Amino acid sequence: MKPAAGVTTWTLAAIVARLGGEAQGEARCAIRAVAPLKNARAGEIAFFAQPRFRAALATTQASAVILRPEEASRLPPGLAAILTPNPYAYYARLTALLHPPPRHTPGVHPSAVVESEIPASCHVGAGAVIGPGVRLGERVTVHAHAVIGADVEIGEQSVIHAHVVIYPGCRIGARAILHGGAVIGADGFGFAPDFSADGAGAWVKIPQIGRVVIGDDVEVGANTSIDRGALEDTVIGDGVKLDNQIQIGHNCVIGEHTVIAGCAGIAGSTRIGHHSAIGGAAMILGHLHLAPHTEISPGTMVMKSLAEAGKYTALYPLETHQQWLRNAAHLRRLGDLARRVAELEETLAKAKKD
């Protein structure tokens, strides 16, 4: 039930036929865009998912709203709606429907360097480089100045944005999206100390001979780096979503459908269970295991393995600089205070015996 060519609007009935849910009110209501409840106007649809926006729901000028069935009684009179158990996810799918990605245009730009045989359905942009032995699936898009190293495999319908670098031998699954500047398969940080007792010597580089293996439906943010394994592969499971400027060290395994926010750092050989969520700027030390369904708050330093699912936080609350100085002074004396408390407890225990 997609609109005819050149028509940019969808009726509520057509949306429900494509995405599911239940239409309530005027099913012929025409929708051309998604907008916030507060700012939406006629011809736009908003979504309501959190109680704090109930005032905005009562006054919205949107033509329709996406919300849960149990919230339908809160709709203003005459406002059309789509009822669905998960309004936020429905909003995401509807936005993709109303704003489809640019049309895929097969072909190879004259300035591209292609040293492999690739399907005719693929697009290779200006200045892109595709090395020997590369295998691309159908309808892969490689944007301008991306570099695909030798023997790389990329699954169908994946999109490699401008200036992405994929080092030799790595594997990218189907329908992956790698945003600009991402680096897949650079050497992991591996150096063996070779120093004598007097301090002379040097760090010896450990060859990184593993790969990066990325599953299907993975998205990698701009300027994110995923290091190749030293001996084993670094593995990113199906459905993983990585934000911008993340560092994932060598030999890490990121479980399926895990999400990691920007500027997080994960040291080598750490394993994160499936369906986990890592907050922005979180730091996870190496050789740790995190259970599936683990949630790490933003800015948290994880220094030990976490065997049980749950939410973990290691943050110090924000305060003024003067308050921080006073509290820091107390923290420096905690060891002495603990010793004195232990001595007092011992003294009291002896007194009770006497």
C-alpha positions as a printed Julia matrix, in Angstrom:
354×3 Matrix{Float64}:
   0.0     0.0     0.0
   2.82    2.37   -0.76
   1.73    5.7    -2.24
   1.91    6.22   -5.97
   5.13    7.56   -7.48
   5.68   11.21   -6.62
   3.32   11.13   -3.64
   5.18   11.81   -0.39
   2.38   11.13    2.08
   1.02    7.94    3.59
  -2.45    7.46    5.01
  -2.82    6.04    8.49
  -4.4     2.94    6.95
  -1.41    2.45    4.61
   1.05    2.85    7.48
  -0.76    0.25    9.59
  -0.95   -2.12    6.62
   2.83   -1.87    6.23
   4.02   -1.7     9.84
   1.22   -3.25   11.87
  -0.56   -1.75   14.86
  -4.17   -0.62   15.07
  -5.52    2.58   13.51
  -7.96    4.58   15.58
  -9.93    7.52   14.22
  -9.69    8.82   10.67
  -7.85    6.07    8.77
  -7.57    8.28    5.66
  -5.58   10.86    7.6
  -2.56   11.83    5.45
   0.89   11.78    7.11
   3.96   13.32    5.52
   6.45   13.5     8.45
   7.22   12.6    12.06
   7.55   15.41   14.62
   7.75   15.9    18.42
   4.42   16.16   20.27
   5.07   19.78   21.25
   5.97   21.02   17.77
   3.93   18.76   15.48
   1.5    20.33   13.01
  -1.21   19.13   10.66
   0.04   16.39    8.35
   2.58   15.19   10.93
   2.51   12.28   13.36
   4.05   12.25   16.85
   4.63    9.49   19.38
   3.8     9.33   23.08
   5.81    6.89   25.21
   6.54    8.58   28.56
   4.13    9.97   31.21
   6.01   13.27   31.52
   4.73   14.25   28.06
   1.02   13.93   28.92
   0.55   17.71   28.92
   2.01   17.89   25.4
  -0.28   15.05   24.31
  -3.33   17.03   25.46
  -2.38   20.09   23.39
  -0.59   18.61   20.36
  -1.53   19.87   16.91
  -0.38   16.66   15.21
  -2.75   14.88   12.86
  -2.1    11.58   14.64
  -0.17   10.08   17.55
   1.51    6.72   18.1
   0.85    5.36   21.61
   0.12    2.26   23.68
  -3.44    0.88   23.69
  -3.79    1.53   27.43
  -3.09    5.24   26.85
  -5.77    5.66   24.16
  -8.24    7.15   26.64
  -5.92   10.16   27.04
  -6.26   11.19   23.38
  -7.88   14.58   22.8
 -11.23   14.36   20.96
 -10.85   13.87   17.21
  -7.12   13.03   17.28
  -6.3     9.96   15.19
  -3.86    7.38   16.51
  -1.9     4.21   15.89
  -2.02    1.85   18.86
   1.04   -0.34   19.4
   2.77   -1.92   22.42
   6.09   -0.16   21.65
   5.52    3.4    20.34
   9.24    4.25   20.29
  10.2     1.31   18.08
   7.17    2.0    15.85
   8.3     5.62   15.5
  11.74    4.41   14.39
  10.26    2.15   11.71
   7.85    4.83   10.53
  10.63    7.41   10.24
  12.55    4.97    8.03
   9.42    4.46    5.93
   8.82    8.19    5.45
  12.5     8.98    4.87
  13.98    6.11    2.87
  17.76    6.06    2.25
  19.13    7.46   -1.01
  18.49    5.24   -3.97
  21.22    2.7    -4.6
  22.85    3.33   -7.99
  25.03    0.49   -9.29
  28.29    1.34  -10.99
  31.98    2.05  -10.45
  33.34    5.6   -10.53
  36.14    6.06  -13.09
  38.55    7.19  -10.36
  38.02    4.11   -8.18
  40.68    1.4    -8.05
  39.06   -2.04   -8.15
  41.36   -5.07   -8.14
  38.64   -7.68   -7.62
  35.68   -8.9    -9.57
  32.56   -7.47   -7.95
  28.83   -7.88   -8.69
  27.33   -5.47  -11.2
  24.76   -4.46   -8.59
  27.41   -2.84   -6.36
  28.23    0.87   -6.18
  31.83    2.07   -5.79
  32.37    5.8    -5.3
  35.05    8.23   -6.38
  38.56    7.41   -5.21
  37.56    4.21   -3.43
  40.08    1.37   -3.4
  39.1    -2.31   -3.44
  42.06   -4.66   -3.13
  42.63   -8.1    -4.62
  40.59  -11.08   -3.49
  37.75   -8.96   -2.11
  34.29  -10.53   -2.16
  31.3    -8.19   -2.16
  27.71   -9.35   -1.87
  24.92   -8.01   -4.03
  24.03   -4.31   -3.78
  26.96   -3.33   -1.56
  27.68    0.41   -1.51
  31.27    1.61   -1.09
  31.35    5.39   -0.84
  34.1     7.79   -1.89
  37.66    7.16   -0.72
  36.87    4.09    1.33
  39.67    1.52    1.34
  38.88   -2.2     1.33
  41.97   -4.35    1.88
  42.85   -7.64    0.25
  40.66  -10.7     0.87
  37.96   -8.77    2.74
  34.44  -10.19    2.58
  31.38   -7.9     2.8
  27.82   -9.21    2.85
  24.91   -8.1     0.71
  23.36   -4.63    0.99
  26.05   -3.36    3.34
  27.0     0.33    3.2
  30.61    1.43    3.62
  30.7     5.2     4.01
  33.43    7.61    2.93
  36.96    7.17    4.31
  36.25    3.89    6.06
  39.3     1.61    6.16
  38.88   -2.16    6.34
  42.19   -3.95    6.75
  43.0    -7.18    4.87
  41.23  -10.41    5.74
  38.35   -8.95    7.75
  34.76  -10.1     7.33
  31.68   -7.86    7.39
  28.22   -9.4     7.43
  25.09   -8.51    5.48
  23.26   -5.18    5.82
  26.06   -3.64    7.87
  26.52    0.13    8.03
  30.03    1.48    8.61
  30.07    5.25    9.06
  32.77    7.64    7.89
  36.26    7.23    9.28
  35.68    3.88   10.97
  38.78    1.66   11.02
  38.23   -2.09   11.03
  41.15   -4.44   11.59
  44.07   -2.2    12.55
  46.7    -3.9    14.68
  45.78   -4.54   18.28
  47.95   -2.95   20.97
  50.29   -5.83   21.62
  53.92   -5.37   22.7
  56.13   -7.71   24.75
  58.63   -6.1    27.18
  62.26   -7.07   26.56
  64.19   -5.1    29.15
  67.3    -6.01   31.13
  67.71   -5.38   34.85
  69.35   -2.03   34.19
  66.38   -0.86   32.09
  67.98   -1.26   28.68
  65.97   -2.83   25.87
  62.77   -2.19   23.99
  59.17   -3.2    23.45
  58.83   -6.03   20.92
  55.79   -5.8    18.65
  53.55   -8.88   18.71
  52.25   -9.6    15.21
  48.46   -9.36   15.1
  47.42  -12.24   12.87
  43.73  -12.55   13.74
  40.84  -10.85   11.96
  37.82   -8.73   12.77
  34.61  -10.65   12.11
  31.44   -8.54   12.11
  28.0   -10.16   11.97
  24.83   -9.21   10.13
  22.86   -5.99   10.72
  25.69   -4.29   12.61
  26.13   -0.5    12.65
  29.53    1.05   13.41
  29.71    4.77   14.18
  32.02    7.4    12.75
  35.7     7.15   13.71
  35.17    3.99   15.74
  38.12    1.58   15.8
  37.9    -2.2    16.08
  41.3    -3.89   16.35
  42.1    -7.22   14.75
  42.88  -10.16   17.0
  46.39  -11.18   18.0
  45.83  -14.91   17.43
  42.06  -15.34   17.59
  39.51  -13.06   15.91
  37.86   -9.99   17.32
  34.14  -10.76   16.98
  31.19   -8.37   16.79
  27.91  -10.3    16.99
  24.78   -9.9    14.86
  22.73   -6.78   15.49
  25.37   -4.93   17.53
  25.1    -1.12   17.39
  28.24    0.93   18.03
  28.23    4.71   18.45
  30.96    7.12   17.33
  34.57    7.13   18.57
  34.55    3.79   20.37
  37.7     1.74   20.85
  37.39   -2.06   20.87
  40.64   -3.88   21.57
  42.01   -7.06   20.06
  40.35  -10.43   20.74
  37.21   -8.86   22.21
  33.88  -10.6    21.68
  30.79   -8.38   21.7
  27.6   -10.42   22.06
  24.62  -10.16   19.75
  22.37   -7.09   19.92
  24.58   -5.23   22.37
  24.63   -1.42   22.15
  27.66    0.7    23.06
  27.5     4.51   23.31
  30.13    7.0    22.19
  33.67    7.24   23.53
  33.51    3.92   25.38
  36.73    1.95   25.54
  36.97   -1.84   25.79
  40.4    -3.33   26.4
  41.6    -6.5    24.76
  40.21  -10.01   25.26
  37.07   -8.85   27.07
  33.82  -10.7    26.36
  30.5    -8.87   26.64
  27.34  -10.96   26.73
  24.45  -10.58   24.32
  21.81   -7.84   24.71
  24.04   -5.71   26.93
  24.15   -1.89   27.02
  27.35    0.08   27.63
  26.99    3.8    28.41
  29.02    6.59   26.88
  32.64    7.03   28.05
  32.51    3.77   30.03
  35.86    2.02   30.36
  36.1    -1.78   30.56
  39.44   -3.36   31.43
  40.88   -6.3    29.54
  40.3   -10.04   29.98
  36.93   -9.53   31.72
  33.63  -11.35   31.16
  30.31   -9.49   31.38
  27.13  -11.53   31.64
  24.37  -11.2    29.02
  21.89   -8.38   29.67
  24.46   -6.33   31.6
  23.98   -2.54   31.67
  26.94   -0.26   32.41
  26.18    3.36   33.3
  27.96    6.18   31.43
  31.44    7.03   32.68
  31.77    3.83   34.71
  35.09    2.04   35.07
  34.63   -1.75   35.05
  37.59   -3.43   36.76
  36.26   -6.94   37.39
  34.15   -9.54   35.62
  30.38   -9.36   36.15
  28.79  -12.8    36.41
  25.23  -11.6    37.02
  23.04   -9.51   34.74
  22.01   -6.11   36.08
  22.82   -2.42   36.07
  26.25   -1.38   37.34
  27.39    2.15   38.17
  30.7     3.53   39.47
  30.26    7.29   39.48
  31.0    10.03   41.99
  28.18   12.63   42.07
  28.91   16.05   40.65
  29.7    18.78   43.21
  31.43   22.13   43.43
  35.22   22.16   43.37
  35.43   23.26   47.02
  33.11   20.43   48.1
  35.21   17.99   46.1
  38.41   19.17   47.81
  36.86   18.67   51.26
  35.56   15.21   50.41
  38.86   14.22   48.81
  40.64   15.15   52.04
  38.28   12.83   53.95
  38.81   10.05   51.42
  42.57   10.2    51.96
  41.98    9.48   55.66
  39.6     6.54   55.14
  42.37    3.95   55.61
  43.38    5.44   58.96
  39.72    5.75   59.98
  39.07    2.09   59.14
  42.06    1.06   61.24
  40.87    3.12   64.22
  37.34    1.68   63.96
  38.79   -1.86   63.93
  40.82   -1.05   67.05
  37.74    0.36   68.82
  35.69   -2.72   67.9
  38.44   -4.93   69.3
  38.58   -2.88   72.52
  34.79   -3.07   72.93
  34.81   -6.82   72.33
  37.42   -7.27   75.08
  35.42   -5.02   77.45
  32.3    -7.13   76.97
  34.25  -10.31   77.82
  35.58   -8.68   81.0
